[in-house]
Amino acid sequence: MTDQSPVLDPVLIRKYDREGPRYTSYPTAPQFQADFDAATLEQIIAATNAENPRRPLSLYVHVPFCDTVCFYCACNKVVTKDHSRAAIYLQHLEREIARVGGLFDRARPVSQLHWGGGTPTFLSDAEITALMGILRRHFTLLEGDQGEYGIEIDPRRLGAGTLALLRDQGFNRISLGVQDLDPAVQRAVNRMQSEECTFGVLHEARRLGFKSLSLDLIYGLPQQTPESFARTLARVIAEQPDRLSLFNYAHLPERFKPQRRIQAADLPSAEAKLAILGQSIETLSAAGYVYIGMDHFALPGDSLVQAQRDGTLHRNFQGYSTHGDCDIVALGVSAISRIGDSYSQNVSVLDDYQARIDAGHSPLARGMTLSDDDRLRRAVIDQLICHFRLDFASMEARFGITFRDYFAAELQMLASMADDGLLRLHASGIEVLAPGRLLIRNVCMVFDVYLRQGAPVRFSRVI
């Protein structure tokens, strides 16, 4: 595997910094349609069963509750201190799980499981145990750490015995929200979380035998400086988490109400934000972390690095994934599935989700079946965003096209990026160069035909 470290060129960043999708799917969610219904999805599921009755599944379960709000948050969540709401939600979720689970062949193993939120550990230990029991009744979960089973954890919301319970229930990976260790930053975003709290969970997880530990950081938060974030990063690296996510804070207060509590004047300047990103990349590379792409770093022995090395890395709604062979079955409010050549999303409002289930209906709100062109462009974008290269011949063999003819307009658009040093156009393919790796979304956007059609949609900025 060649070095894939990015190079931050401020001139190029300023030229190409615009809004764009993160490509956790292609087509992206704004293209999903309301006329995609439950009957259509059931036909698609039946077809995937018939095509390969042992094709593995990846289950995603959305737990939307948090008992406090982090001002930067753009997730689909319900902020409440009323923990009885979780019990009501689980009653509805069980009915969805039973209905959806009955559509899949039981020979299809769940090779990947992920609980996200919100705060999944908002659930009590008894509720966690009950939910895992429900999943086991309706899907074929693997035992003995054969699967990759992960959960997002807020270290502030973790009971004394909850980590051990999660391990006993089959979870072997955890992702910890950290964001920043500096108290001034934490106060500014309403997330006070001590180092003792954060790293105490990390140490306990290691003692319990969790296989992979991931930490999430955010740059661009209020009160951050290059110096303060350097201290956070040094402390985090000293703990050697297997994976690190370094997310760009997208300030969109018109879309996300909690962000209105953040004053724009308190945010780092564009120059300071770039400085934080640049020094963080250098620091992580010097510490031995491999740049996976799109905010993600991992130690050389991690499965993400191995998947990138052998060409099997994929991207989905949870980020980068080693399980591209799975159909993704997403459960709960706002959850998005990828089954066969389709996407489908549940309603995003909790009351609507529960009302639909109470009425005996599917909570499905929208979705789409991919066209041949969608599948081709999805494959192109997936290769570029995961591997920073694209081989024309492999796409031609897979889709029966002549790449240079089919994508003549796109290759012409890429020529200016090649002139700027973001990429190299070969006779046989595309190679994204070090200055273009931080701008990989821009490269992928060239192949996104929907961006050239219809009304504009708001996305986060690329950097």
C-alpha positions as CSV (number, residue, x, y, z in Angstrom):
1,M,0.0,0.0,0.0
2,T,1.4,3.4,-1.0
3,D,1.4,6.4,1.3
4,Q,-2.0,8.1,1.1
5,S,-1.2,11.0,3.4
6,P,-2.9,14.2,2.2
7,V,-1.2,17.5,1.7
8,L,-3.0,20.7,2.7
9,D,-2.5,23.4,0.1
10,P,-4.2,26.6,1.4
11,V,-4.5,28.1,-2.1
12,L,-6.3,25.0,-3.4
13,I,-8.5,24.8,-0.3
14,R,-9.7,28.3,-0.8
15,K,-10.3,27.7,-4.5
16,Y,-12.3,24.5,-4.1
17,D,-13.9,25.0,-0.7
18,R,-17.6,24.8,-1.4
19,E,-20.7,22.9,-0.2
20,G,-21.0,19.2,-1.2
21,P,-22.2,15.8,-0.2
22,R,-20.2,13.5,2.0
23,Y,-21.2,10.5,-0.2
24,T,-22.3,8.1,2.4
25,S,-24.6,7.1,-0.4
26,Y,-25.0,7.8,-4.1
27,P,-27.5,9.1,-5.1
28,T,-27.6,11.1,-1.9
29,A,-30.6,11.3,0.5
30,P,-32.2,14.5,-1.1
31,Q,-32.9,12.4,-4.2
32,F,-35.0,9.8,-2.3
33,Q,-38.7,9.9,-3.3
34,A,-41.9,9.6,-1.3
35,D,-43.5,7.2,-3.9
36,F,-41.0,4.4,-2.9
37,D,-43.3,2.4,-0.6
38,A,-43.1,-0.7,1.7
39,A,-44.5,-3.0,-1.0
40,T,-41.6,-2.0,-3.3
41,L,-39.1,-2.6,-0.6
42,E,-40.5,-6.1,0.2
43,Q,-40.2,-7.1,-3.4
44,I,-36.5,-6.0,-3.4
45,I,-35.8,-7.9,-0.2
46,A,-37.4,-11.0,-1.6
47,A,-35.2,-10.7,-4.7
48,T,-32.1,-10.4,-2.6
49,N,-33.1,-13.5,-0.6
50,A,-33.5,-15.4,-3.9
51,E,-30.3,-14.1,-5.4
52,N,-28.2,-15.2,-2.4
53,P,-30.0,-16.7,0.6
54,R,-26.8,-16.5,2.7
55,R,-25.8,-12.9,1.7
56,P,-24.8,-11.3,5.1
57,L,-26.6,-8.4,6.7
58,S,-25.4,-5.3,8.4
59,L,-27.9,-4.1,11.0
60,Y,-28.1,-0.4,12.1
61,V,-30.3,0.5,15.1
62,H,-31.0,4.2,15.8
63,V,-31.6,5.2,19.4
64,P,-32.5,8.9,19.2
65,F,-32.4,10.0,22.9
66,C,-30.0,12.3,24.7
67,D,-30.5,13.8,28.1
68,T,-28.5,17.0,27.3
69,V,-27.9,18.8,24.0
70,C,-24.5,19.4,22.6
71,F,-24.7,22.7,20.7
72,Y,-22.7,21.5,17.7
73,C,-24.9,18.4,17.1
74,A,-26.6,17.9,13.7
75,C,-27.8,14.3,14.4
76,N,-31.4,13.2,14.5
77,K,-32.1,13.2,18.3
78,V,-34.7,13.8,21.0
79,V,-33.4,15.7,24.0
80,T,-35.2,14.6,27.2
81,K,-34.5,13.6,30.8
82,D,-37.7,11.5,30.8
83,H,-36.2,8.0,30.5
84,S,-39.6,6.4,30.3
85,R,-39.7,7.6,26.6
86,A,-37.1,4.9,25.8
87,A,-39.4,2.1,27.0
88,I,-42.2,3.4,24.7
89,Y,-39.8,3.7,21.8
90,L,-38.5,0.2,22.3
91,Q,-42.1,-1.2,22.2
92,H,-42.5,0.3,18.7
93,L,-39.0,-0.6,17.6
94,E,-39.7,-4.2,18.5
95,R,-42.7,-4.3,16.2
96,E,-40.6,-2.9,13.4
97,I,-37.8,-5.4,14.0
98,A,-40.3,-8.3,14.0
99,R,-41.9,-7.1,10.8
100,V,-38.6,-6.4,8.9
101,G,-36.8,-9.5,10.3
102,G,-39.6,-11.7,9.0
103,L,-38.8,-10.6,5.5
104,F,-35.2,-11.9,5.5
105,D,-34.1,-15.5,5.1
106,R,-32.8,-16.6,8.5
107,A,-29.8,-18.2,6.8
108,R,-28.5,-14.6,6.3
109,P,-26.1,-13.9,9.1
110,V,-25.6,-10.5,10.7
111,S,-21.9,-9.9,10.2
112,Q,-22.1,-6.3,11.3
113,L,-24.2,-4.6,13.9
114,H,-24.1,-0.9,14.9
115,W,-26.1,1.1,17.4
116,G,-26.0,4.9,16.9
117,G,-27.9,7.9,18.0
118,G,-28.5,10.0,19.9
119,T,-27.0,8.2,22.8
120,P,-27.5,4.4,22.7
121,T,-26.4,4.2,26.3
122,F,-29.4,6.4,27.2
123,L,-31.0,2.9,27.5
124,S,-30.9,1.2,30.8
125,D,-28.9,-2.1,31.2
126,A,-32.2,-4.0,31.2
127,E,-33.3,-2.2,28.0
128,I,-30.0,-2.9,26.3
129,T,-30.4,-6.6,27.2
130,A,-34.0,-6.7,26.0
131,L,-33.2,-5.0,22.7
132,M,-30.4,-7.5,22.0
133,G,-32.8,-10.3,22.8
134,I,-35.3,-8.9,20.3
135,L,-32.7,-8.7,17.6
136,R,-31.6,-12.3,18.2
137,R,-35.2,-13.5,18.0
138,H,-35.7,-12.0,14.6
139,F,-32.2,-12.0,13.0
140,T,-29.3,-14.5,13.0
141,L,-26.7,-12.8,15.1
142,L,-23.2,-14.3,15.3
143,E,-21.7,-15.5,18.5
144,G,-18.1,-15.5,19.8
145,D,-16.9,-12.3,18.2
146,Q,-17.4,-13.6,14.7
147,G,-19.2,-10.4,13.7
148,E,-18.2,-6.8,14.0
149,Y,-20.6,-5.4,16.6
150,G,-20.2,-1.8,17.6
151,I,-21.9,0.9,19.6
152,E,-21.5,4.7,20.0
153,I,-20.9,5.7,23.6
154,D,-21.1,9.0,25.5
155,P,-18.6,8.4,28.3
156,R,-20.7,10.7,30.5
157,R,-23.7,8.5,30.2
158,L,-22.4,5.1,31.1
159,G,-23.4,3.1,34.2
160,A,-20.7,1.3,36.3
161,G,-21.4,-2.1,34.8
162,T,-22.7,-1.1,31.4
163,L,-19.5,-1.7,29.5
164,A,-19.2,-5.2,30.9
165,L,-22.8,-5.8,30.0
166,L,-22.3,-4.6,26.4
167,R,-19.3,-7.0,26.1
168,D,-21.3,-9.9,27.4
169,Q,-24.1,-9.1,24.9
170,G,-21.7,-9.4,22.0
171,F,-20.4,-5.9,21.3
172,N,-16.7,-5.9,20.5
173,R,-16.2,-2.3,19.2
174,I,-17.0,1.0,20.7
175,S,-16.9,4.6,19.4
176,L,-16.4,7.3,22.0
177,G,-17.5,10.9,21.5
178,V,-14.8,13.2,22.7
179,Q,-14.8,16.2,20.4
180,D,-12.3,18.3,22.4
181,L,-10.6,18.0,25.8
182,D,-10.2,21.7,26.4
183,P,-12.6,22.9,29.2
184,A,-13.3,26.3,27.5
185,V,-14.3,24.5,24.3
186,Q,-16.4,22.0,26.2
187,R,-18.3,24.9,28.0
188,A,-18.9,26.6,24.7
189,V,-20.6,23.5,23.2
190,N,-22.3,22.4,26.5
191,R,-20.4,19.1,26.7
192,M,-18.3,19.0,29.9
193,Q,-16.4,15.7,29.9
194,S,-13.2,15.2,31.9
195,E,-10.1,13.3,30.7
196,E,-10.6,10.9,33.6
197,C,-14.1,10.2,32.4
198,T,-13.1,9.7,28.8
199,F,-10.0,7.6,29.2
200,G,-11.4,5.7,32.1
201,V,-13.9,4.2,29.7
202,L,-11.2,3.6,27.2
203,H,-9.0,1.7,29.7
204,E,-12.0,-0.3,31.0
205,A,-12.9,-1.3,27.4
206,R,-9.4,-2.6,26.8
207,R,-9.5,-4.6,30.0
208,L,-12.8,-6.1,28.9
209,G,-11.4,-7.2,25.6
210,F,-13.1,-4.9,23.1
211,K,-11.4,-5.4,19.8
212,S,-11.5,-1.9,18.4
213,L,-11.7,1.5,20.1
214,S,-12.5,4.6,18.1
215,L,-12.5,8.3,19.2
216,D,-14.4,11.2,17.6
217,L,-12.9,14.7,17.5
218,I,-14.2,17.8,15.9
219,Y,-12.2,20.8,14.7
220,G,-13.6,24.2,14.1
221,L,-15.6,24.4,17.4
222,P,-15.9,27.7,19.4
223,Q,-13.0,28.8,21.5
224,Q,-10.6,26.3,19.7
225,T,-7.1,27.4,18.8
226,P,-4.4,25.5,17.0
227,E,-2.5,25.4,20.3
228,S,-5.4,24.1,22.4
229,F,-6.4,21.5,19.9
230,A,-2.7,20.3,19.6
231,R,-2.9,19.6,23.3
232,T,-6.1,17.6,22.9
233,L,-4.6,15.6,20.0
234,A,-1.4,14.8,21.9
235,R,-3.3,13.5,24.8
236,V,-5.6,11.4,22.6
237,I,-2.7,9.9,20.6
238,A,-1.0,8.9,23.9
239,E,-3.9,6.5,24.4
240,Q,-3.4,4.9,21.0
241,P,-7.1,4.4,19.9
242,D,-7.4,2.1,17.0
243,R,-9.3,4.7,15.0
244,L,-9.7,8.4,15.1
245,S,-12.3,10.5,13.3
246,L,-11.5,14.2,12.9
247,F,-14.7,15.9,11.8
248,N,-15.1,19.4,10.4
249,Y,-17.7,21.4,12.4
250,A,-20.3,22.6,9.9
251,H,-22.0,25.7,11.4
252,L,-25.5,25.6,9.9
253,P,-27.7,27.3,12.6
254,E,-30.5,27.9,10.1
255,R,-30.9,24.1,9.8
256,F,-29.9,22.8,13.2
257,K,-31.5,24.6,16.1
258,P,-28.9,23.7,18.8
259,Q,-26.2,25.5,16.8
260,R,-28.0,28.8,17.4
261,R,-26.5,28.7,20.9
262,I,-23.0,29.0,19.3
263,Q,-21.9,32.5,18.5
264,A,-20.2,32.8,15.1
265,A,-17.7,35.3,16.6
266,D,-16.5,32.5,18.9
267,L,-15.6,30.2,16.0
268,P,-12.0,30.0,14.9
269,S,-11.2,32.0,11.8
270,A,-10.8,30.2,8.4
271,E,-7.0,30.5,8.7
272,A,-7.0,29.1,12.3
273,K,-9.3,26.2,11.2
274,L,-7.0,25.3,8.4
275,A,-4.0,25.5,10.7
276,I,-5.7,23.1,13.1
277,L,-6.4,20.7,10.3
278,G,-3.0,20.9,8.8
279,Q,-1.1,20.4,12.1
280,S,-3.5,17.5,13.1
281,I,-2.7,15.7,9.8
282,E,1.0,16.1,10.4
283,T,0.8,15.0,14.0
284,L,-1.3,11.9,13.3
285,S,0.9,10.9,10.4
286,A,4.0,11.3,12.6
287,A,2.4,9.1,15.2
288,G,1.9,6.3,12.7
289,Y,-1.8,6.8,11.9
290,V,-2.9,6.0,8.3
291,Y,-5.1,8.5,6.5
292,I,-8.1,6.5,5.3
293,G,-9.9,9.5,3.9
294,M,-12.8,11.8,4.7
295,D,-11.8,12.6,8.3
296,H,-10.8,9.0,9.2
297,F,-7.4,7.8,10.5
298,A,-6.5,4.3,11.8
299,L,-3.4,2.5,13.1
300,P,-1.7,0.3,10.5
301,G,-3.0,-3.0,11.9
302,D,-6.7,-1.9,11.8
303,S,-9.2,-3.6,9.5
304,L,-10.0,-0.4,7.7
305,V,-6.3,-0.1,6.6
306,Q,-6.3,-3.8,5.5
307,A,-9.5,-3.3,3.5
308,Q,-8.1,-0.2,1.8
309,R,-4.9,-2.1,1.1
310,D,-6.7,-5.1,-0.5
311,G,-9.2,-2.9,-2.4
312,T,-12.4,-4.0,-0.4
313,L,-13.0,-0.8,1.5
314,H,-16.5,0.7,1.1
315,R,-18.4,3.8,2.3
316,N,-21.9,3.8,3.8
317,F,-24.1,5.8,6.2
318,Q,-21.8,4.9,9.1
319,G,-18.7,6.1,7.2
320,Y,-16.0,3.8,5.9
321,S,-16.8,0.1,6.2
322,T,-15.1,-3.3,5.7
323,H,-18.5,-4.9,5.0
324,G,-19.3,-3.9,1.4
325,D,-20.8,-7.4,0.8
326,C,-23.7,-6.7,3.2
327,D,-27.2,-5.5,2.7
328,I,-27.7,-2.7,5.3
329,V,-30.9,-3.0,7.3
330,A,-31.6,0.1,9.3
331,L,-34.1,0.2,12.1
332,G,-35.7,3.0,14.1
333,V,-36.6,6.6,13.5
334,S,-34.8,8.3,10.5
335,A,-32.8,5.1,9.8
336,I,-31.6,4.6,6.2
337,S,-31.2,1.1,4.6
338,R,-29.3,0.0,1.5
339,I,-30.8,-3.3,0.3
340,G,-30.0,-4.6,-3.2
341,D,-29.9,-1.6,-5.6
342,S,-32.2,0.5,-3.4
343,Y,-32.2,3.0,-0.5
344,S,-35.0,3.5,1.9
345,Q,-35.4,5.8,4.9
346,N,-37.8,5.8,7.8
347,V,-39.7,8.9,8.9
348,S,-37.5,11.3,10.8
349,V,-39.9,12.6,13.5
350,L,-40.3,10.3,16.6
351,D,-44.1,10.9,17.0
352,D,-44.6,10.1,13.3
353,Y,-42.6,6.9,13.6
354,Q,-44.5,5.7,16.5
355,A,-47.9,6.7,15.0
356,R,-47.3,4.7,11.9
357,I,-46.4,1.6,13.8
358,D,-49.4,2.1,16.0
359,A,-51.5,2.2,12.9
360,G,-50.0,-1.1,11.6
361,H,-48.0,0.6,8.9
362,S,-44.4,0.6,7.9
363,P,-42.5,3.6,9.1
364,L,-40.9,3.9,5.6
365,A,-41.0,7.5,4.4
366,R,-39.1,7.6,1.1
367,G,-36.5,5.8,-0.9
368,M,-35.4,5.0,-4.5
369,T,-34.4,2.1,-6.8
370,L,-31.1,2.8,-8.5
371,S,-30.9,3.1,-12.3
372,D,-28.1,1.5,-14.3
373,D,-26.5,5.0,-14.4
374,D,-26.9,5.4,-10.6
375,R,-25.1,2.1,-10.0
376,L,-22.3,3.0,-12.3
377,R,-21.7,6.4,-10.8
378,R,-22.0,5.0,-7.3
379,A,-19.2,2.5,-8.1
380,V,-17.0,5.3,-9.5
381,I,-17.5,7.5,-6.5
382,D,-17.0,4.6,-4.1
383,Q,-13.7,3.8,-5.7
384,L,-12.4,7.3,-5.6
385,I,-13.5,8.2,-2.1
386,C,-12.2,4.9,-0.7
387,H,-9.0,4.3,-2.7
388,F,-8.1,7.6,-4.4
389,R,-7.8,5.9,-7.7
390,L,-10.0,4.5,-10.5
391,D,-9.2,1.9,-13.1
392,F,-11.2,2.5,-16.3
393,A,-10.9,-1.1,-17.5
394,S,-12.5,-2.5,-14.3
395,M,-15.5,-0.2,-14.7
396,E,-15.8,-1.1,-18.4
397,A,-15.8,-4.8,-17.7
398,R,-18.3,-4.5,-14.8
399,F,-20.8,-2.2,-16.6
400,G,-20.2,-2.8,-20.3
401,I,-19.3,0.8,-21.2
402,T,-16.4,2.6,-22.8
403,F,-15.3,4.9,-19.9
404,R,-13.9,7.7,-22.0
405,D,-17.0,7.9,-24.1
406,Y,-19.5,7.6,-21.3
407,F,-17.8,10.1,-19.1
408,A,-16.4,12.4,-21.8
409,A,-17.9,15.5,-20.1
410,E,-16.7,14.5,-16.6
411,L,-13.1,13.9,-17.8
412,Q,-13.1,17.3,-19.4
413,M,-14.1,18.8,-16.1
414,L,-11.4,16.9,-14.3
415,A,-8.8,18.3,-16.6
416,S,-8.8,21.6,-14.7
417,M,-8.3,19.7,-11.4
418,A,-5.4,17.9,-13.1
419,D,-3.9,21.2,-14.1
420,D,-4.2,22.3,-10.4
421,G,-2.3,19.2,-9.2
422,L,-5.3,17.6,-7.5
423,L,-5.2,14.5,-9.6
424,R,-3.5,12.8,-12.6
425,L,-5.4,11.6,-15.6
426,H,-3.8,8.5,-17.1
427,A,-4.8,6.7,-20.3
428,S,-6.0,3.8,-18.0
429,G,-7.5,5.7,-15.1
430,I,-7.5,8.5,-12.4
431,E,-5.1,8.9,-9.6
432,V,-5.9,11.4,-6.8
433,L,-2.7,13.1,-5.7
434,A,-1.8,14.2,-2.2
435,P,-3.2,17.8,-2.6
436,G,-6.5,16.4,-3.9
437,R,-7.1,13.9,-1.1
438,L,-8.6,16.5,1.3
439,L,-10.7,17.6,-1.6
440,I,-11.9,14.2,-2.7
441,R,-15.5,15.3,-2.3
442,N,-14.9,17.8,-5.1
443,V,-13.5,15.1,-7.3
444,C,-16.5,12.9,-6.6
445,M,-19.0,15.8,-7.3
446,V,-17.8,15.8,-10.9
447,F,-19.5,12.4,-11.4
448,D,-22.7,13.4,-9.5
449,V,-25.2,14.0,-12.2
450,Y,-27.9,15.2,-9.7
451,L,-25.8,18.2,-8.7
452,R,-26.2,19.4,-12.3
453,Q,-30.0,19.1,-12.1
454,G,-32.9,20.7,-10.2
455,A,-33.0,22.9,-7.2
456,P,-29.8,23.3,-5.1
457,V,-29.6,21.4,-1.8
458,R,-27.7,22.6,1.3
459,F,-24.7,20.5,2.2
460,S,-21.8,21.1,4.6
461,R,-18.6,22.8,3.3
462,V,-15.9,20.5,2.0
463,I,-13.3,21.9,4.5
